[in-house]
Amino acid sequence: MKIDNELVDRLSELSKLEFDAQAKEGLKKDLQKILNLVEKLEEIDVEGVEPLIYMTDETNVLRKDVVKDTVTKEEALLNAPQRDSDYFKVPKVIKK
């Protein structure tokens, strides 16, 4: 597959990105390198090779569920810059 300006323009349109001439040239080179790599990978014989699903043979390696001391509501609110009874007060971020 040949990477040309038409393909880069189509990709930029689909991705809603704009590229100047210099960036287009760099992008064309990078895309061509990616395609060359994929073509090289297609040459490898994978007949009889099982797909890799997990990196190790171990399954479900989990830590013990241990109850630890928790922070009370009062302790959590001690260092709050602003609070209102049981809640942290924060600046409004949603505009109407």
N, C-alpha and C positions, 0 to 999 in steps of 0.2 A: 504494500500500500504506500502510495506517495503522499507525503504531507505537503500541501501547498497552501497558498494564501486563502483560497476559497474554503478549504476545510477549517483553517484557523478562524476565519470570519464566521463560519457557521457555528463552531464551538463557542466563540465569544458571544454570539447572539443567544445561544441556548443557555449559557451560564450567566448572561446579563453582565458581562465584563467588557471593558474596553482596553485595547492594547494599542500602543503607538508602534511605528514601523520597527523600531529596535527591539521592542518586546516581542513582536510577532516573529522576528527572525530567531530569537532565543527560544521561543515556544516551539517553533517548527523543529529546531535542532533537538530539543528535549523530547518531543513526541516521537521523532524518528528514532532516537536512542531507545525509547521504551518499546517501540515496535520491533526494533532489531533484537532486543532482549527476548521478547515473546517468541519471535521466530526461532531464536537459538534454543529456547526451552522446548519448542515443538519438535526439535530434532532428537530429543532424549527419548530412549525406549523405556516406557513405563509398564510394559506388559508384565503382569503378575505382581505388581507392586501394590500393596494394600494402601488405601488412603490413610493419612495420618489424622487422627481425630484428637488425641491427647498427647502432650509432650512426655508424660511419664506414665508408668503402669499403675501408680497409686490412685486410689479413688477415695473420695469423701474424707480428706484429711481435715478434720475440724478440731477446734479447741474445745476444751471442757466448758460447759455452761455453768459458770460459778457466780453466785450472787456476791456483789461487792457493796461496800458502803456507797450510798447515793447522796446527792446534794439535796438538801431540803429546799423548799420554795423560798423560805426566808433567807437562807444562805446564798442562793442564786441571785436574789434581788439586792443583796447587801452592796455590791459594787456597781449596780445599775445607775447610770447618770440620771435617768428619769424613770419613775415607776408610778403605777397607779394601783394601789392595793395589791393584787396578785399578779400583775402583768408588767412587762417591760413597755415603756412608751418610746416609740420611734417616730421620726418625721414621716409625714404623709408622702407617699411616692406615687400614688395614683391620682391623675388629674381628671376632673369631670369635663 
